[in-house]
């Protein structure tokens, strides 16, 4: 057996054990930290040195992307002028396993002079950092997972998990939902998934539709003339409300049943009445799931009163590469 694999599993188990221990320690102090952040008028300023500093940067990014203004402040830079970034309305969230990180301790008196609140994530409330903080989220004694217990591993994993828990429960407290995510994540895969149907639907001359009471032949003409030829058309009443939907599949079934004169056949007899439709406020990922669920390629888009707004085609969603 490859001993390296056993050693790797042991390291993962040690880090998992550290997470379980931290989870068990979450209690009233954590609730107070939540209340402080939710009531904050300023920003959460995260700080840490070395590996703990990388964790502090990540938690700052998570806070900022989930509705809590936040910046990362490097302790060494802080004491060379960047303390001016801290405002009395801010909360400083300091990360240090030992609670004895010299660069953090040097900046503490200056933070107190400014009047910002200090919350620390550290091993013990009796550490120097802990004693000078307004609130301490204790990690407890954590043994590192690597050889000789020297490289930060289990401790940084624990800091990351506790910081994530803080940021994400605060997110829930702010009721920061998918629409807010869409505003803060306009780019990349997440931004595409959070686009709404109203941004993707086909409108104008790309939205095929005709009035109830017209013929199947006219429906075929509309479907043929529409740019992109989506292979479907909506049917609306005199007030523009959706009353039916007609597709290439419907046409094939008519022909199989012996359609002889499309000029004489009313679209109302051939269309699907009271068809499925979708709201323009539906998220793209949800819309794609609906198309897959019902094994269809298009959905008419309607407003709250059932008036036709556009057409959503599966190809437009697939082009976003979210499927």
DOTI-510154 format. One record per residue (C-alpha): residue number from 1; x, y, z. Coordinates in steps of 0.001 Angstrom, whole numbers, padded with zeros to 6 digits. Each point is the difference from the previous one (the first is absolute). Layout:
    k     east    north       up
  NUM        X        Y        Z
...
END
This chain:
    k     east    north       up
    1   000000   000000   000000
    2   001229   003488  -000844
    3   000732   001581   003394
    4  -000319   003457  -001520
    5  -003695  -000601  -000613
    6  -000500  -001006   003609
    7   001854   003108   001126
    8  -002146   002205  -002254
    9  -003195  -001534   001415
   10   001294   000578   003524
   11   000628   003687  -000739
   12  -003508   000442  -001382
   13  -001452  -001769   003047
   14   001962   002269   002353
   15  -001324   003084  -001750
   16  -003533  -001404   000078
   17   000387  -000618   003738
   18   001040   003633   000476
   19  -003149   001121  -001835
   20  -002201  -002186   002181
   21   001579   001487   003107
   22  -000543   003556  -001225
   23  -003632  -000787  -000868
   24  -000602  -001214   003550
   25   001402   003255   001427
   26  -002414   002259  -001902
   27  -002283   001633   002551
   28  -001231   003318   001429
   29   003211   001845  -000852
   30  -000557  -000836  -003652
   31  -003521   001447   000232
   32   001395   003218   001442
   33   002475   000240  -002873
   34  -002878  -000402  -002456
   35  -001943   002775   001711
   36   003014   002325  -000101
   37   000499  -000503  -003737
   38  -003688   000262  -000852
   39  -000259   003276   001937
   40   003203   001386  -001516
   41  -000134   003374  -001723
   42   003509  -000349  -001394
   43   002000  -002881  -001442
   44   001501  -003224   001250
   45   003768   000480  -000210
   46   001719  -003392   000070
   47   003646  -000324   001008
   48   002558  -002781   000406
   49   003604  -000889  -000757
   50   001419  -002857  -002021
   51  -002376  -002901  -000644
   52  -002557   001547   002363
   53   000215   003106  -002177
   54  -001020  -001996  -003060
   55  -003003  -001297   001927
   56  -000854   003569   001045
   57   000105   001090  -003648
   58  -002317  -002831  -001017
   59  -002527   000770   002745
   60   000043   003686  -000951
   61  -000777  -000977  -003585
   62  -002840  -002277   001138
   63  -001491   002732   002180
   64   000192   002572  -002791
   65  -001628  -002337  -002523
   66  -002863  -000874   002340
   67  -001127   003474   000980
   68   002402   001138   002744
   69   002467   002761  -000991
   70   003496  -001224   000826
   71   003688   000599  -000701
   72   003181  -001850   000958
   73   002655   001967   001886
   74   003549  -001361   000133
   75   001257   000547   003580
   76   003524   000914  -001115
   77  -001367   002591  -002417
   78  -002481   001218   002609
   79   002728   001320   002301
   80   001613   001805  -002929
   81  -002954   002195  -000843
   82  -002846  -002319  -000932
   83  -001612   000334   003426
   84  -001628   003019  -001594
   85  -002255  -002458  -001811
   86  -001756  -000888   003275
   87  -003020   002031   001071
   88  -001680   000083   003460
   89  -003062  -001651  -001559
   90   002073  -002987  -001192
   91   000520  -003400   001575
   92   003469  -001556  -000164
   93  -000098  -003787  -000351
   94   003479  -001250   000925
   95   001288  -003515  -000785
   96   002867  -001583   001946
   97   000383  -003573   001234
   98   002226   000847   002932
   99  -001412   003414   000734
  100   003586   001220   000328
  101   000677   001173  -003563
  102   002221   003001   000544
  103  -001170   002066  -002982
  104  -003627  -000338   001115
  105   000817   000909   003590
  106   001857   003153  -001062
  107  -003023   001317  -001878
  108  -002541  -000760   002772
  109   000549   003159   002105
  110  -000433   002149  -003088
  111  -003220  -001792  -000936
  112  -001295   000585   003523
  113   000934   003672  -000249
  114  -002039   000282  -003210
  115  -002919  -001595   001838
  116  -000676  -002980  -002285
  117  -001299  -003256   001489
  118   002462  -002921   000101
  119  -001152  -003590  -000436
  120   002687  -002676  -000109
  121   000065  -003572  -001248
  122   002752  -001641   002009
  123   000875  -003028   002071
  124  -000742   001442   003430
  125  -001669   003034   001542
  126   002906   000159   002472
  127   002530   000766  -002776
  128   001214   003566  -000366
  129  -002226   000522  -003048
  130  -002924  -001548   001835
  131   000437   002201   003087
  132   000033   003160  -002114
  133  -002988  -000932  -002159
  134  -003585   001040   000631
  135  -001115  -003506  -000918
  136   001846  -003279  -000578
  137  -001077  -002950  -002136
  138   002159  -002744   001512
  139   001351  -002769  -002203
  140   001261  -002054   002931
  141   003315  -001844  -000011
  142   000651  -001288  -003502
  143   002883  -002278  -000941
  144   001260   000486  -003535
  145  -000349  -002965  -002332
  146   003327   000014  -001836
  147   003418  -001421   000929
  148   001241   001296   003361
  149  -003129   002150   000321
  150   001798   003053  -001363
  151  -001806   001118  -003160
  152  -003407   001661   000509
  153  -002555  -002529  -001229
  154  -002752  -001073   002389
  155   000000   003452   001620
  156  -000485   001880  -003270
  157  -002691  -002480  -001065
  158  -001797   000709   003293
  159   000360   003777  -000450
  160  -001357  -000242  -003520
  161  -003021  -002040   001069
  162  -000815   002266   002942
  163   000420   003111  -002141
  164  -002220  -001471  -002709
  165  -002626  -000881   002593
  166   000056   003581   001264
  167  -000272   001513  -003492
  168  -002711  -002336  -001258
  169  -002229   000223   003064
  170   000331   003793  -000237
  171  -001071  -000370  -003648
  172  -003162  -001757   001151
  173  -000588   002739   002561
  174   000167   002589  -002768
  175  -002396  -002090  -002128
  176   002580   000242  -002757
  177  -001467  -002210  -002739
  178   000488  -000986  -003638
  179  -000998   003419  -001343
  180   002697   001639   002135
  181   002501  -002596  -001171
  182  -000882   000869  -003571
  183   000919   003646   000640
  184   003311  -000868   001662
  185   001014  -002830  -002382
  186  -000718   001247  -003526
  187   002906  -001871  -001570
  188   001022  -003606  -000436
  189  -002008  -003178   000430
  190  -001843   001207   003098
  191  -001052   003214  -001723
  192  -001361  -001947  -002950
  193  -001954  -002353   002250
  194  -001538   002968   001786
  195  -001124   001779  -003155
  196  -003756   000280  -000314
  197  -002308  -001124  -002758
  198  -000868   003640  -000711
  199   003631   000576  -001034
  200   000056  -003023  -002311
  201  -003445  -000215  -001580
  202  -000595   000730  -003657
  203  -002043   003168  -000563
  204  -001164   002178  -002877
  205   000158  -001702  -003399
  206   001806  -002951   001637
  207  -003081  -000753   002113
  208  -002443  -001860  -002298
  209  -003682   000473   000803
  210  -003385   000334  -001681
  211  -003587   000698   000951
  212  -002510  -002622   001022
  213  -002423  -000732  -002844
  214   002606   000006  -002764
  215   000943  -003103  -001979
  216   002630  -002715   000247
  217   001438   001258  -003290
  218   000555   003433   001531
  219   001688  -001651   002990
  220   002353  -001857  -002341
  221   000786   003283  -001720
  222   000811   001739   003302
  223   002252  -002860   001097
  224   001787   000046  -003363
  225   000535   003757  -000116
  226   001235   000387   003577
  227   003804   000538   000162
  228   001670  -003117   001339
  229  -003077  -002082  -000829
  230  -000710  -001197   003549
  231  -002574  -002533  -001221
  232  -002830   001306   002169
  233  -002403   002902   000328
  234  -002107   001392   002811
  235  -003692   000694  -000514
  236  -001498   003032   001740
  237  -003469   001498   000424
  238  -001043   003544  -000899
  239   001601   001310   003222
  240   003329  -001688  -000621
  241  -000549  -002728   002604
  242   001425  -003417  -000736
  243  -002712  -002526  -000859
  244   001935  -002645  -001915
  245   003296  -001287  -001384
  246   000651  -001725  -003330
  247   003199  -001862  -000901
  248   001561  -001970  -002854
  249  -000952  -003106   001940
  250  -003642   001039  -000001
  251   000194   000533  -003758
  252   001493  -003459  -000593
  253  -002730  -001597   002063
  254  -002641   001867  -002032
  255   001501  -001266  -003236
  256   000123  -003560   001356
  257  -003719   000258   000788
  258  -000735   001084  -003571
  259   000155   003814  -000115
  260  -001116   000862  -003510
  261  -000585   003737  -000040
  262   001970   002153   002504
  263  -001824   003074  -001327
  264  -003281  -001333   001352
  265   001250  -001298   003345
  266  -000202   002499   002867
  267   003087   000300   002173
  268  -002323  -000241   003018
  269  -000765  -003618  -000939
  270   003657  -000934  -000443
  271   001803   001895   002759
  272   000722  -001146   003542
  273  -002443   001952   002141
  274   001035   001502   003345
  275   003644  -000889  -000677
  276   002814   000069   002522
  277   001647   003385   000256
  278   002718   001663   002026
  279   000554   003305   001789
  280   002734   002414  -001124
  281   001272   000029   003602
  282   000831  -003724  -000055
  283   003735  -000766   000239
  284   001682  -001565  -003027
  285   001044  -003136   001850
  286  -003556  -000567   001226
  287  -001373   000557  -003511
  288   002386  -002569  -001456
  289  -001101  -002512   002631
  290  -003642   000546  -000985
  291   000730  -000538  -003691
  292   001808  -003227   000823
  293  -002756  -001119   002393
  294  -002745   000398  -002606
  295   002214  -001083  -002948
  296  -000833   003157  -001981
  297   002121   002490  -001933
  298  -001951   003261   000418
  299  -002108   001817   002551
  300  -002042   003178  -000525
  301   000869   002731   002507
  302  -002933   001873   001564
  303  -000540   002743   002558
  304  -002127  -000251   003122
  305  -003183   000558  -002017
  306   000837  -002704  -002544
  307   000959   002425  -002765
  308   002647  -001282  -002385
  309   003432   001580   000421
  310   002336  -002280  -001906
  311   001199  -003502  -000788
  312   002647  -002000   001833
  313   001820  -002547  -002162
  314   002160  -002759   001486
  315   002784   000861  -002425
  316   000380   003435   001587
  317   000596  -001672   003362
  318   002374  -002610  -001395
  319   002040   002780  -001619
  320   000634   001322   003529
  321   001655  -003353   000841
  322  -001935  -000378   003249
  323  -001437  -003438  -000737
END
